[in-house]
Amino acid sequence: MRKIYSLCLGLLSFNTLFTQTNLSQVLNVYAAVEAIDPCENTLTLNDLSGFEAGMDILIIQMQGASIDLDNNSGFGNITDLGSAGLYEKNQIASLNGNTVVLSFQVQNTYDLAGNVQIVSFPKYEDAVVVDTVKGLPWNGSIGGIVALQVADSLRLEAPISVNGIGFRGGISAITVNNNCNFATSANNYFYGTDNWRGASKGEGIARFTPGAENGRGPQGNGGGGGNDHNAGGGGGSNLTKAGQGGTNEEPSFFGCDGNFPGFGGREILSDSTRLFLGGGGGAGHENNDVGTDGGNGGGIIVLSVGTLVSNDFLLEAKGETPEEGGGDAVSYTHLR
């Protein structure tokens, strides 16, 4: 019986006629999908470099969920997954300019506003991971995934790692001098990017809403940013809810307290028809230019193999833990 391994669940099948291959570093090729023509069964890509006829691919939508945007504790709750996380296997029949003709009819309905990409799905007869296999980090349109097929045996002599290549953490940015004190209130769940009261949220399966990119409310599975003054950002999440950031208590009674840290990313209730990157952690609030960015989430590993021989090496999909803020925001541990 063929065994299917995936850190984010999935069922895939394949045929291969290759010999043993040594694997290391980045194996996959990625491209953003700019148009889909279901009648012609074609995809228009931003770049065809590295793709060729006969190549197996994965089609996957990375974002596109909807979240609660009310200014209360429900901010960031996932209200509709939309087409986020939908994926399928296909094959390239031919290429023409920037257009790919597919061998099989596209099964899912994708929303291009949710960042759809294709990822090569290389196949081997027998393979050995001789040095860490990695994926291209998610950059907002492509990356975040390692995918491969092995008909017979995949032997690990090094890990397959997608640590820290998922959704991106919030970017730490110095705030203006706001003359805050113990009576300053900055308790909103969202602020715009030009508002000193909230740090930037981590990225998640819902795209950012203009004017609500900062603040303590989570961005779906992306962590919320810490609010003024120097509160920590929340962790990113995936299948379980993440922890919130730390608060700040100034040594002076009249100092600027940070009582409203970033909320942790919301859990995603899904099934095996979808795959998701780990959420990015929210940034901590800073005012002395010594804060750190939120950690990036973990990526996705998709394996379709006959036999997996681990040799005690791991399939790794962890989020990052950022460095401590050095006196600005309290740092947090980012979750998967």
Residue frames as qw, qx, qy, qz and C-alpha x, y, z in Angstrom:
[[0.000, 0.889, 0.457, 0.000, 0.00, 0.00, 0.00],
 [0.385, 0.484, -0.040, 0.785, 1.33, 3.46, -0.90],
 [0.393, -0.619, -0.466, 0.495, 1.76, 5.74, 2.12],
 [0.168, 0.776, 0.194, 0.576, 0.97, 9.44, 2.02],
 [0.507, -0.429, -0.351, 0.660, 2.82, 11.85, 4.32],
 [0.125, 0.653, 0.178, 0.726, 1.87, 15.49, 4.73],
 [0.227, -0.136, -0.544, 0.796, 2.30, 17.86, 7.65],
 [0.326, 0.186, 0.144, -0.916, -0.90, 19.57, 6.54],
 [0.586, 0.258, 0.728, -0.247, -2.80, 16.51, 5.31],
 [0.492, 0.542, -0.294, -0.615, -3.64, 15.54, 1.75],
 [0.802, 0.092, 0.589, 0.034, -4.13, 12.62, -0.61],
 [0.308, 0.734, -0.416, -0.439, -1.98, 12.44, -3.73],
 [0.893, 0.068, 0.435, 0.097, -1.15, 9.74, -6.29],
 [0.193, 0.808, -0.437, -0.346, 1.54, 9.43, -8.95],
 [0.962, 0.186, 0.122, 0.155, 3.58, 7.25, -11.32],
 [0.098, -0.876, 0.431, 0.194, 7.39, 7.43, -11.59],
 [0.947, 0.244, 0.025, 0.208, 10.19, 5.85, -13.59],
 [0.163, 0.873, -0.370, 0.274, 13.38, 7.30, -12.10],
 [0.772, 0.037, -0.513, 0.374, 16.48, 6.06, -10.28],
 [0.560, -0.639, -0.333, 0.409, 17.88, 6.97, -6.85],
 [0.262, 0.737, 0.033, 0.622, 18.64, 10.66, -6.46],
 [0.448, -0.262, -0.439, 0.733, 20.47, 12.67, -3.80],
 [0.074, -0.832, -0.401, -0.376, 18.34, 15.58, -2.56],
 [0.447, -0.366, -0.305, 0.757, 19.37, 18.83, -0.86],
 [0.053, -0.201, 0.022, 0.978, 18.52, 22.53, -0.58],
 [0.498, 0.418, 0.210, -0.730, 15.60, 23.93, -2.66],
 [0.362, 0.085, 0.880, 0.295, 14.00, 21.37, -5.00],
 [0.298, 0.684, 0.661, -0.081, 10.86, 23.23, -6.04],
 [0.152, 0.138, 0.304, 0.930, 10.04, 25.92, -8.57],
 [0.060, 0.619, 0.624, -0.473, 7.27, 28.46, -7.86],
 [0.075, 0.197, 0.372, 0.904, 5.18, 30.90, -9.88],
 [0.271, 0.345, 0.461, -0.771, 2.22, 33.18, -9.17],
 [0.245, 0.457, 0.798, 0.308, -0.98, 32.50, -11.12],
 [0.038, 0.220, -0.009, -0.975, -2.25, 35.67, -12.79],
 [0.621, 0.174, -0.137, -0.751, -5.22, 34.22, -14.69],
 [0.360, 0.017, 0.931, -0.052, -7.19, 30.98, -14.94],
 [0.531, 0.212, -0.349, -0.742, -9.23, 30.01, -18.01],
 [0.586, -0.055, 0.759, -0.279, -11.39, 27.00, -17.06],
 [0.782, 0.520, 0.124, -0.319, -12.72, 26.65, -20.62],
 [0.592, 0.669, -0.449, 0.032, -9.26, 26.39, -22.18],
 [0.912, -0.378, -0.066, 0.145, -7.88, 24.73, -19.03],
 [0.596, 0.461, -0.183, 0.631, -4.94, 27.13, -18.90],
 [0.486, -0.763, -0.183, 0.385, -3.05, 29.16, -16.31],
 [0.391, 0.793, -0.108, 0.455, -1.26, 32.43, -16.96],
 [0.754, -0.448, -0.204, 0.435, 1.84, 32.74, -14.78],
 [0.078, -0.973, 0.137, 0.167, 4.08, 35.62, -13.83],
 [0.033, 0.700, -0.698, -0.144, 7.16, 33.54, -14.70],
 [0.965, 0.134, -0.099, -0.203, 7.57, 30.18, -16.46],
 [0.246, 0.660, -0.688, 0.171, 11.24, 29.78, -15.57],
 [0.188, -0.308, 0.885, -0.293, 11.99, 26.22, -14.47],
 [0.704, 0.226, 0.519, -0.430, 8.69, 24.74, -15.63],
 [0.136, 0.316, -0.775, -0.531, 8.41, 22.33, -18.54],
 [0.767, 0.030, -0.304, -0.564, 5.92, 20.07, -20.32],
 [0.763, -0.020, -0.645, 0.022, 5.24, 16.81, -18.51],
 [0.178, 0.222, -0.631, 0.722, 6.03, 18.27, -15.08],
 [0.405, -0.603, -0.687, 0.017, 3.71, 17.53, -12.17],
 [0.047, 0.371, -0.195, 0.907, 2.58, 20.58, -10.21],
 [0.157, -0.547, -0.727, 0.384, 0.51, 21.60, -7.23],
 [0.062, -0.557, -0.232, -0.795, -2.00, 24.45, -7.56],
 [0.421, -0.481, -0.643, 0.422, -2.75, 26.11, -4.23],
 [0.077, -0.800, -0.151, -0.575, -4.45, 29.27, -2.94],
 [0.467, 0.085, -0.565, 0.675, -2.58, 30.76, 0.00],
 [0.050, 0.185, 0.438, -0.878, -5.01, 33.40, 1.34],
 [0.280, -0.231, -0.554, -0.749, -8.54, 34.67, 0.78],
 [0.309, -0.476, -0.794, 0.220, -10.34, 33.98, 4.05],
 [0.180, -0.695, -0.139, -0.682, -12.65, 36.56, 5.65],
 [0.406, -0.171, -0.670, 0.598, -12.37, 37.69, 9.28],
 [0.233, -0.852, -0.463, 0.073, -14.43, 39.69, 11.77],
 [0.412, 0.382, -0.041, 0.826, -13.36, 43.34, 11.52],
 [0.382, -0.838, -0.261, -0.290, -15.36, 44.77, 14.43],
 [0.191, 0.592, -0.483, 0.616, -13.39, 46.76, 17.00],
 [0.721, -0.488, 0.258, -0.417, -13.88, 44.29, 19.85],
 [0.472, -0.449, 0.758, -0.020, -12.51, 41.00, 21.15],
 [0.818, 0.319, 0.474, -0.066, -14.00, 39.16, 18.16],
 [0.357, 0.825, -0.338, -0.279, -11.65, 40.94, 15.74],
 [0.085, 0.543, -0.822, -0.152, -9.79, 38.39, 13.66],
 [0.644, 0.070, 0.723, -0.240, -12.22, 35.51, 14.11],
 [0.008, -0.129, 0.782, 0.610, -12.35, 33.58, 10.84],
 [0.557, 0.311, 0.355, -0.683, -15.86, 33.93, 9.43],
 [0.851, 0.476, 0.120, -0.187, -15.38, 32.30, 6.01],
 [0.646, -0.331, 0.518, 0.454, -12.43, 30.35, 4.61],
 [0.472, 0.715, -0.213, -0.471, -13.45, 31.19, 1.05],
 [0.902, 0.381, -0.200, 0.031, -11.03, 29.37, -1.26],
 [0.087, -0.780, 0.587, -0.200, -8.05, 29.80, 1.08],
 [0.471, -0.392, 0.782, -0.116, -6.00, 26.62, 1.33],
 [0.881, 0.345, 0.244, -0.212, -7.66, 24.76, -1.55],
 [0.076, -0.616, 0.705, 0.345, -5.13, 22.78, -3.56],
 [0.923, 0.258, 0.233, -0.164, -4.84, 20.05, -6.17],
 [0.491, -0.336, 0.642, 0.483, -2.33, 18.12, -8.23],
 [0.674, 0.691, 0.110, -0.237, -2.11, 18.59, -11.99],
 [0.699, -0.117, 0.454, 0.540, 0.39, 18.28, -14.85],
 [0.156, 0.695, -0.223, -0.666, 1.74, 20.64, -17.49],
 [0.792, 0.414, 0.444, 0.070, 0.77, 19.50, -21.00],
 [0.579, 0.443, 0.200, 0.655, 2.47, 22.38, -22.83],
 [0.256, -0.660, -0.164, 0.687, 3.72, 25.94, -22.45],
 [0.392, 0.615, 0.400, 0.555, 3.09, 28.94, -24.68],
 [0.026, 0.695, -0.091, 0.712, 4.58, 32.26, -23.68],
 [0.125, -0.283, 0.645, -0.698, 3.45, 32.77, -20.09],
 [0.783, -0.071, 0.009, -0.618, 0.53, 30.35, -20.48],
 [0.145, -0.224, 0.960, -0.086, 0.48, 26.80, -19.18],
 [0.728, -0.025, -0.389, -0.565, -1.89, 24.27, -20.72],
 [0.469, -0.344, 0.716, -0.386, -2.87, 21.69, -18.11],
 [0.196, 0.089, -0.945, -0.246, -3.28, 17.96, -18.71],
 [0.193, -0.440, -0.870, 0.112, -6.29, 17.67, -16.40],
 [0.173, -0.729, -0.344, -0.566, -9.31, 19.85, -15.74],
 [0.044, 0.290, -0.506, 0.811, -8.97, 22.20, -12.76],
 [0.374, -0.412, -0.831, 0.012, -11.17, 20.87, -9.97],
 [0.264, -0.583, -0.491, 0.591, -11.35, 23.79, -7.52],
 [0.163, 0.876, 0.266, 0.367, -12.62, 27.33, -7.91],
 [0.590, -0.223, -0.195, 0.751, -9.84, 29.75, -7.00],
 [0.005, -0.979, -0.200, 0.035, -9.90, 33.46, -6.16],
 [0.676, 0.417, -0.106, 0.598, -6.83, 35.15, -7.61],
 [0.153, -0.819, 0.155, -0.531, -7.08, 37.95, -5.04],
 [0.802, -0.555, 0.183, -0.127, -6.11, 35.29, -2.48],
 [0.027, -0.720, 0.685, 0.112, -2.66, 34.65, -4.01],
 [0.968, 0.132, 0.193, -0.094, -2.79, 31.45, -6.06],
 [0.003, 0.713, -0.662, -0.230, 0.54, 29.84, -6.94],
 [0.966, 0.165, -0.187, -0.075, 1.80, 26.71, -8.66],
 [0.389, -0.679, 0.622, -0.008, 4.64, 24.66, -7.20],
 [0.577, 0.379, -0.699, -0.189, 6.61, 22.02, -9.06],
 [0.837, -0.311, 0.321, -0.314, 6.05, 18.51, -7.68],
 [0.322, 0.573, -0.741, -0.139, 9.23, 16.61, -8.61],
 [0.949, -0.123, 0.124, -0.262, 9.14, 12.82, -8.67],
 [0.092, 0.602, -0.793, 0.019, 11.82, 10.22, -8.10],
 [0.806, -0.038, -0.570, -0.154, 12.06, 6.43, -7.95],
 [0.743, -0.445, -0.335, 0.370, 14.36, 6.30, -4.89],
 [0.156, 0.814, -0.110, 0.548, 15.78, 9.34, -3.10],
 [0.667, -0.340, -0.401, 0.528, 18.10, 10.22, -0.24],
 [0.090, -0.973, -0.038, -0.211, 18.06, 13.58, 1.58],
 [0.784, 0.076, -0.240, 0.567, 21.82, 14.16, 1.93],
 [0.207, -0.015, -0.251, 0.945, 21.58, 17.78, 3.12],
 [0.190, 0.474, 0.588, -0.627, 18.64, 19.75, 4.52],
 [0.131, 0.451, 0.662, 0.584, 15.86, 20.14, 1.95],
 [0.013, -0.441, -0.344, 0.828, 14.32, 23.60, 2.20],
 [0.310, 0.709, 0.595, 0.215, 11.68, 25.68, 0.48],
 [0.202, 0.398, 0.096, 0.890, 11.63, 29.23, -0.85],
 [0.044, -0.340, -0.587, 0.734, 10.32, 31.52, 1.93],
 [0.152, 0.764, 0.620, 0.086, 6.82, 32.93, 1.38],
 [0.302, -0.077, 0.063, 0.948, 7.19, 36.44, -0.07],
 [0.311, 0.411, 0.253, -0.819, 3.55, 37.48, -0.40],
 [0.675, 0.426, -0.204, -0.567, 2.90, 35.72, -3.70],
 [0.850, 0.239, -0.467, -0.056, 4.99, 32.52, -3.91],
 [0.273, 0.424, -0.749, 0.430, 6.91, 30.11, -1.69],
 [0.528, -0.366, 0.443, -0.626, 6.41, 28.48, 1.70],
 [0.941, 0.049, 0.150, -0.298, 6.09, 24.91, 0.41],
 [0.048, -0.447, 0.870, 0.201, 8.27, 21.82, -0.06],
 [0.857, 0.205, 0.231, -0.413, 6.64, 19.12, -2.19],
 [0.194, 0.489, -0.805, -0.275, 8.08, 15.91, -3.64],
 [0.932, 0.050, 0.035, -0.358, 7.09, 12.40, -4.75],
 [0.017, -0.499, 0.865, 0.045, 9.09, 9.21, -4.33],
 [0.781, 0.039, -0.434, -0.447, 7.73, 5.99, -5.80],
 [0.789, -0.060, -0.586, 0.174, 9.76, 3.61, -3.66],
 [0.659, -0.520, -0.349, 0.418, 11.91, 4.73, -0.72],
 [0.100, 0.856, -0.125, 0.492, 12.77, 8.17, 0.63],
 [0.770, -0.295, -0.357, 0.439, 15.65, 7.96, 3.12],
 [0.117, -0.967, 0.038, -0.225, 16.49, 10.88, 5.39],
 [0.754, -0.060, -0.234, 0.611, 20.16, 11.52, 6.18],
 [0.112, -0.006, -0.150, 0.982, 19.24, 15.13, 6.94],
 [0.234, 0.508, 0.646, -0.519, 15.93, 16.85, 7.74],
 [0.115, 0.534, 0.534, 0.645, 13.31, 18.31, 5.46],
 [0.227, -0.468, -0.444, 0.730, 12.67, 21.73, 6.95],
 [0.070, 0.668, 0.407, 0.619, 10.13, 24.46, 6.31],
 [0.422, -0.596, -0.422, 0.537, 10.87, 26.23, 9.59],
 [0.148, -0.651, -0.078, 0.741, 10.12, 29.94, 9.40],
 [0.116, -0.042, 0.581, 0.804, 9.16, 30.09, 5.71],
 [0.046, 0.612, 0.788, 0.052, 5.42, 30.53, 6.26],
 [0.007, 0.902, 0.312, 0.299, 3.37, 33.70, 6.67],
 [0.443, 0.386, -0.272, 0.762, 5.53, 36.67, 7.60],
 [0.391, -0.550, -0.530, 0.512, 5.73, 38.25, 11.01],
 [0.032, 0.972, 0.231, 0.031, 4.81, 41.88, 11.66],
 [0.578, 0.425, -0.135, 0.683, 7.56, 44.39, 10.95],
 [0.454, -0.654, -0.324, 0.511, 8.86, 46.32, 13.94],
 [0.310, 0.618, 0.166, 0.703, 8.91, 50.07, 13.31],
 [0.279, -0.184, -0.428, 0.840, 9.86, 52.90, 15.64],
 [0.032, -0.804, -0.586, -0.099, 6.92, 55.06, 16.68],
 [0.130, 0.684, -0.031, 0.717, 6.81, 58.81, 16.98],
 [0.172, 0.005, -0.622, 0.764, 7.31, 60.46, 20.37],
 [0.321, -0.541, -0.627, -0.460, 3.79, 60.23, 21.74],
 [0.111, -0.377, 0.404, -0.826, 4.30, 61.68, 25.26],
 [0.681, -0.357, -0.570, -0.290, 2.30, 58.82, 26.75],
 [0.158, -0.402, 0.639, -0.637, 1.71, 58.32, 30.48],
 [0.111, 0.071, 0.955, -0.265, -0.14, 55.93, 32.77],
 [0.434, 0.467, 0.466, -0.614, -3.49, 57.43, 31.68],
 [0.310, 0.404, -0.547, -0.665, -2.92, 56.98, 27.92],
 [0.744, 0.170, 0.580, -0.284, -5.44, 54.57, 26.43],
 [0.340, 0.458, -0.645, -0.508, -4.56, 52.50, 23.37],
 [0.492, -0.031, 0.827, -0.270, -7.00, 49.62, 23.57],
 [0.704, 0.454, -0.098, -0.538, -8.36, 49.39, 20.02],
 [0.843, -0.020, 0.531, 0.084, -8.09, 46.10, 18.15],
 [0.672, 0.379, 0.358, 0.526, -6.91, 47.72, 14.94],
 [0.062, -0.834, 0.064, 0.544, -5.12, 50.85, 13.78],
 [0.683, 0.728, -0.042, 0.038, -3.72, 52.03, 10.46],
 [0.838, 0.120, -0.107, 0.521, -0.06, 51.80, 9.59],
 [0.255, 0.557, -0.120, 0.782, 0.48, 55.49, 10.36],
 [0.557, -0.714, -0.056, -0.421, -0.91, 55.28, 13.92],
 [0.182, 0.540, -0.703, 0.425, 1.64, 55.09, 16.76],
 [0.645, -0.356, 0.377, -0.562, -0.79, 53.29, 19.09],
 [0.931, -0.016, 0.334, -0.149, -0.40, 49.81, 17.58],
 [0.204, -0.494, 0.751, 0.389, 2.38, 47.68, 16.11],
 [0.539, 0.298, -0.528, -0.585, 1.92, 45.69, 12.92],
 [0.880, -0.057, 0.334, -0.334, -0.03, 42.43, 12.86],
 [0.341, -0.283, 0.843, 0.306, 1.44, 39.17, 11.58],
 [0.452, 0.227, -0.531, -0.680, 0.34, 37.83, 8.21],
 [0.489, 0.051, 0.816, -0.304, -2.36, 35.17, 7.99],
 [0.305, 0.284, 0.847, 0.330, -4.86, 33.49, 5.69],
 [0.167, 0.882, 0.437, -0.056, -6.91, 36.72, 5.50],
 [0.475, 0.415, 0.071, 0.773, -5.33, 39.56, 3.55],
 [0.219, -0.315, -0.362, 0.850, -4.82, 42.84, 5.38],
 [0.104, 0.834, 0.529, 0.116, -7.64, 45.37, 5.35],
 [0.326, 0.456, -0.042, 0.827, -6.44, 48.91, 4.53],
 [0.289, -0.616, 0.116, -0.723, -6.52, 50.99, 7.70],
 [0.831, -0.447, 0.143, -0.299, -6.48, 47.92, 9.98],
 [0.755, 0.408, -0.476, 0.190, -2.93, 46.58, 9.51],
 [0.231, 0.353, -0.644, 0.637, -1.77, 47.34, 13.07],
 [0.543, -0.403, 0.218, -0.704, -3.05, 46.75, 16.59],
 [0.316, -0.314, 0.839, -0.313, -3.73, 43.92, 19.00],
 [0.834, 0.229, 0.269, -0.424, -6.50, 42.10, 17.14],
 [0.542, -0.208, 0.741, 0.337, -5.20, 39.00, 15.31],
 [0.416, 0.466, -0.414, -0.662, -5.15, 38.72, 11.52],
 [0.903, 0.085, -0.322, -0.270, -6.95, 35.40, 11.35],
 [0.936, -0.229, -0.116, 0.240, -4.15, 32.97, 12.20],
 [0.473, 0.470, -0.219, 0.712, -1.66, 35.85, 12.21],
 [0.456, -0.473, -0.524, 0.543, -0.83, 37.32, 15.62],
 [0.009, -0.957, -0.247, -0.154, -1.90, 40.82, 16.66],
 [0.455, 0.459, -0.273, 0.713, 0.63, 43.60, 17.18],
 [0.414, -0.437, -0.545, 0.583, 1.32, 45.04, 20.63],
 [0.004, -0.895, -0.298, -0.332, -0.34, 48.34, 21.55],
 [0.171, 0.606, -0.328, 0.704, 1.27, 51.38, 23.13],
 [0.135, 0.873, -0.468, 0.016, 3.37, 51.31, 25.25],
 [0.129, 0.530, -0.837, 0.039, 5.84, 48.49, 24.46],
 [0.807, -0.040, 0.471, -0.355, 3.36, 45.61, 24.76],
 [0.279, -0.278, 0.852, 0.345, 4.41, 42.40, 22.99],
 [0.554, 0.220, -0.449, -0.666, 2.95, 40.91, 19.85],
 [0.840, -0.058, 0.403, -0.359, 0.84, 37.74, 19.77],
 [0.366, -0.261, 0.841, 0.301, 2.02, 34.44, 18.33],
 [0.525, 0.244, -0.489, -0.652, 0.93, 33.05, 14.98],
 [0.635, -0.041, 0.685, -0.354, -1.19, 29.90, 14.83],
 [0.283, 0.124, -0.788, -0.532, -2.58, 27.17, 12.62],
 [0.507, -0.309, -0.760, -0.264, -4.82, 24.40, 13.96],
 [0.485, -0.599, -0.547, 0.327, -4.78, 25.73, 17.54],
 [0.057, -0.973, -0.093, -0.204, -5.03, 29.22, 19.00],
 [0.607, 0.309, -0.343, 0.646, -1.72, 30.92, 19.82],
 [0.467, -0.576, -0.426, 0.518, -0.67, 32.77, 22.96],
 [0.101, 0.970, 0.145, 0.169, -0.83, 36.53, 23.42],
 [0.481, 0.523, -0.319, 0.627, 2.12, 38.85, 23.89],
 [0.505, -0.352, -0.535, 0.579, 3.44, 40.15, 27.18],
 [0.106, -0.951, -0.259, -0.129, 2.38, 43.34, 28.95],
 [0.482, 0.366, -0.258, 0.753, 4.70, 46.17, 29.94],
 [0.466, -0.827, -0.307, 0.075, 4.86, 47.74, 33.40],
 [0.340, 0.714, -0.233, 0.567, 7.00, 50.86, 33.64],
 [0.546, -0.150, -0.585, 0.580, 9.09, 51.23, 36.83],
 [0.027, -0.037, 0.209, -0.977, 7.70, 54.72, 37.38],
 [0.227, 0.460, 0.751, -0.416, 4.16, 55.04, 38.75],
 [0.363, 0.726, 0.127, -0.570, 3.41, 57.70, 36.16],
 [0.160, -0.348, 0.740, 0.553, 5.13, 55.84, 33.31],
 [0.612, 0.266, -0.350, -0.658, 3.58, 54.49, 30.12],
 [0.594, -0.097, 0.774, -0.194, 2.03, 51.12, 30.79],
 [0.374, 0.238, -0.695, -0.566, 1.45, 48.53, 28.05],
 [0.494, 0.005, 0.721, -0.486, -1.68, 46.72, 29.14],
 [0.766, 0.459, 0.200, -0.403, -2.93, 45.70, 25.69],
 [0.286, -0.403, 0.777, 0.391, -0.61, 43.15, 24.07],
 [0.477, 0.254, -0.574, -0.615, -1.28, 41.44, 20.77],
 [0.849, -0.032, 0.360, -0.387, -3.78, 38.58, 20.78],
 [0.381, -0.242, 0.845, 0.287, -2.60, 35.22, 19.50],
 [0.331, 0.157, -0.622, -0.692, -3.67, 34.05, 16.06],
 [0.773, 0.007, 0.251, -0.583, -7.03, 32.27, 15.80],
 [0.479, -0.101, 0.864, 0.114, -7.24, 28.54, 15.20],
 [0.430, 0.273, -0.500, -0.700, -8.27, 27.33, 11.73],
 [0.665, 0.102, 0.674, -0.305, -11.11, 24.80, 11.60],
 [0.448, 0.523, -0.501, -0.524, -10.53, 22.94, 8.37],
 [0.933, 0.038, 0.337, -0.117, -10.29, 19.51, 6.72],
 [0.666, -0.223, 0.545, 0.458, -7.96, 17.56, 4.47],
 [0.542, 0.681, 0.401, 0.287, -9.03, 19.49, 1.35],
 [0.094, 0.965, -0.067, 0.236, -6.98, 22.53, 2.44],
 [0.764, -0.081, -0.208, 0.606, -3.37, 23.34, 3.36],
 [0.105, -0.977, -0.077, -0.171, -2.28, 26.43, 5.31],
 [0.473, 0.430, -0.417, 0.646, 0.96, 28.15, 6.18],
 [0.475, -0.507, -0.527, 0.489, 1.59, 28.90, 9.84],
 [0.001, -0.956, -0.241, -0.169, 0.58, 32.43, 10.84],
 [0.447, 0.441, -0.280, 0.726, 3.15, 35.16, 11.34],
 [0.433, -0.527, -0.527, 0.506, 3.65, 36.59, 14.81],
 [0.026, 0.957, 0.218, 0.191, 2.67, 40.17, 15.59],
 [0.453, 0.428, -0.302, 0.721, 5.37, 42.79, 16.17],
 [0.431, -0.582, -0.490, 0.485, 5.88, 44.32, 19.59],
 [0.058, 0.973, 0.155, 0.159, 5.31, 48.03, 20.13],
 [0.705, -0.146, -0.069, 0.690, 8.57, 49.98, 20.23],
 [0.060, 0.990, 0.119, 0.044, 9.76, 53.54, 20.68],
 [0.387, -0.792, 0.396, 0.256, 13.55, 53.18, 21.15],
 [0.603, 0.633, -0.435, -0.214, 14.44, 51.43, 17.90],
 [0.056, -0.421, 0.897, -0.123, 15.45, 48.19, 19.64],
 [0.781, 0.104, 0.409, -0.459, 12.31, 46.14, 19.03],
 [0.181, -0.204, 0.888, 0.370, 12.29, 43.01, 16.84],
 [0.528, 0.068, -0.466, -0.706, 9.98, 41.76, 14.10],
 [0.832, -0.093, 0.356, -0.415, 7.41, 39.09, 14.74],
 [0.372, -0.280, 0.855, 0.230, 8.51, 35.57, 13.84],
 [0.507, 0.226, -0.544, -0.629, 7.57, 33.99, 10.52],
 [0.854, -0.081, 0.310, -0.409, 5.24, 30.99, 10.63],
 [0.488, -0.216, 0.817, 0.220, 6.10, 27.46, 9.57],
 [0.380, 0.333, -0.523, -0.687, 5.65, 26.30, 5.99],
 [0.891, 0.121, 0.181, -0.398, 4.03, 23.25, 4.38],
 [0.102, -0.382, 0.887, 0.238, 5.61, 19.88, 3.56],
 [0.856, 0.237, 0.087, -0.451, 3.80, 17.61, 1.10],
 [0.098, -0.415, 0.888, 0.170, 5.28, 14.13, 0.62],
 [0.907, 0.168, 0.018, -0.386, 3.92, 11.29, -1.48],
 [0.087, 0.571, -0.816, 0.002, 6.19, 8.29, -0.88],
 [0.794, -0.035, -0.580, -0.180, 6.16, 4.51, -0.88],
 [0.780, -0.420, -0.352, 0.302, 8.34, 4.13, 2.22],
 [0.006, -0.892, 0.218, -0.397, 9.79, 6.82, 4.47],
 [0.820, -0.164, -0.347, 0.424, 12.99, 5.88, 6.33],
 [0.164, -0.969, -0.044, -0.177, 13.57, 8.68, 8.86],
 [0.707, 0.178, -0.372, 0.575, 16.85, 7.56, 10.49],
 [0.410, -0.617, -0.430, 0.516, 15.76, 9.79, 13.38],
 [0.143, -0.018, 0.161, 0.976, 15.82, 12.91, 11.18],
 [0.193, 0.533, 0.603, -0.562, 12.77, 15.14, 11.24],
 [0.142, 0.597, 0.519, 0.595, 10.16, 16.70, 9.02],
 [0.271, -0.376, -0.381, 0.800, 10.27, 20.21, 10.53],
 [0.020, 0.631, 0.465, 0.621, 7.57, 22.88, 10.25],
 [0.392, -0.583, -0.461, 0.542, 8.15, 25.26, 13.15],
 [0.108, 0.947, 0.151, 0.261, 7.56, 28.98, 13.41],
 [0.475, 0.415, -0.348, 0.694, 10.33, 31.35, 14.43],
 [0.496, -0.749, -0.337, 0.281, 10.98, 32.66, 17.92],
 [0.321, 0.827, -0.069, 0.457, 12.27, 36.26, 17.59],
 [0.486, 0.108, -0.471, 0.729, 14.99, 37.76, 19.69],
 [0.266, -0.689, -0.525, 0.423, 14.08, 39.70, 22.82],
 [0.218, 0.886, 0.278, 0.301, 13.17, 43.33, 22.30],
 [0.561, 0.132, -0.229, 0.784, 15.98, 44.69, 24.47],
 [0.110, -0.285, -0.379, 0.873, 13.77, 47.03, 26.49],
 [0.379, 0.003, -0.280, -0.882, 11.02, 47.78, 24.01],
 [0.806, -0.125, -0.155, -0.557, 8.32, 45.14, 23.59],
 [0.608, -0.309, 0.711, -0.171, 8.30, 41.92, 25.58],
 [0.335, 0.307, -0.774, -0.441, 9.17, 39.14, 23.16],
 [0.827, -0.007, 0.302, -0.474, 6.95, 36.09, 22.72],
 [0.350, -0.182, 0.886, 0.243, 7.39, 32.53, 21.57],
 [0.539, 0.303, -0.325, -0.716, 5.90, 32.09, 18.12],
 [0.687, 0.010, 0.690, -0.226, 3.80, 28.95, 17.65],
 [0.273, 0.041, 0.831, 0.482, 3.45, 26.62, 14.71]]
